[in-house]
Amino acid sequence: INVIIGVEGLEHRSVRTERISGSAGDVLEDNPVGRLKVYVYELPSKYNKKILQKDPRCLKHMFAAEIFMHQFLLSSPVRTLNPNEADWFYTPVYSTCDLAPNGLPLPFKSPRMMRSAIQLISTKWHFWNRTEGADHFFLVPHDFGACFHYQEERAIKRGILPLLQRATLVQTFGQHNHVCLNEGSITIPPYAPPEKMQSHLIPPDTPRSIFVYFRGLFYDVNNDPEGGYYARGARASIWENFKNNPLFDISTDHPTTYYEDMQRAIFCLCPLGWAPWSPRLVEAVIFGCIPVIIADDIVLPFADAIPWEQIGVFVAEKDVPYLDTILTSIPVEVVLKKQRLLANPSMKQAMLFPQPAQSGDAFHQILNGLARKLPHDMRIYLKQGQKILNWTAGPVGDLKPW
């Protein structure tokens, strides 16, 4: 069927689309309002607003969901001002807003900042101490979530901040059987600016004349001079195998036509970088470019609502040298079905954090995820005097005052 897609102003394009079938489609269209109540702790501004005032670039980077989620919840119909009726408690800490001169987040102070915030809420209110955080959720959109390091080896060594072990973590990082992913975490898309993408839309009948597209680093010379860690070698393998292949439009350049080029491409490579995920996943879905996901064991955003297996192509990291064969052997009818599903407006909406919020967007999908975890198991409530978490666990540096 031909329809006009309108993701609340994001797209007005006449394309063929297909509804997501089964439970995923139902979950995607859930409405969280009336199904949960969230109490937002009022923290001193040094944990959030003041950090943002110091560096407004935080609003633009891929970790900005922590800021926009806070702003959204303050005026959301699920917010309650009565903590005694709350299902969930939210602590607004902007842990990725400490930026280097080049605009990259420095996660090294985040553990101390989080500890400080938890210390505050546990002494000022009594709700934390009832469950030691089991009915609390935190946004931790770092590369490796609450492990607070951008290099996997070091993130694994750190582990999830001990005080967050019982909380529900809302994070961009997701990888099966990984120490940085708690069971019960909610995996979300990274932030990609909706208005910026909207301003780069091209006519819907523009032919997709690029077979495979990718722009980005293949080697991170500054942080990994030996080349052994970055992207676990997958990006280097893409470059070495396909830099001269005419089917592959790949480069380290970042042209001004980047978004337009994605709309002209059939397949968009989404290889892991330092972490398994990247904003390319969001951009590919928005621009109808079939994401080629190269990140072993990745847990994808809102996986119970978005049928990633149907819209994407998964390639094992070890199979990167055969990318050309894998992609050229996909039947045309399979490609067309993936494109029709990608054209579904509700799926695009679920990947975005628009301001103001819109029905079915990523904010609402997070709330849906929290609602599906209710009611809480009564065993989360601790007995009088019972303690589970160890406040002195973790690296010594984390115990210094923030």
MOMO-V552779 format. One record per helix or strand of 3 or more residues. SS is the DSSP state (alpha for helix, beta for strand). FROM is the first residue (numbers start at 1). TO is the last residue. If there is no record, write none. Layout:
SS,FROM,TO
SS,FROM,TO
This chain:
beta,2,6
beta,12,16
alpha,22,28
beta,38,40
alpha,45,47
alpha,49,54
alpha,56,59
alpha,65,74
alpha,83,85
beta,88,90
alpha,107,124
alpha,127,131
beta,136,139
alpha,145,147
alpha,152,158
alpha,162,164
beta,168,171
alpha,194,198
beta,210,215
alpha,230,242
beta,248,251
alpha,258,263
beta,265,271
alpha,280,286
beta,290,294
alpha,308,311
alpha,317,328
alpha,332,342
alpha,345,350
alpha,362,371
alpha,378,380
alpha,396,399
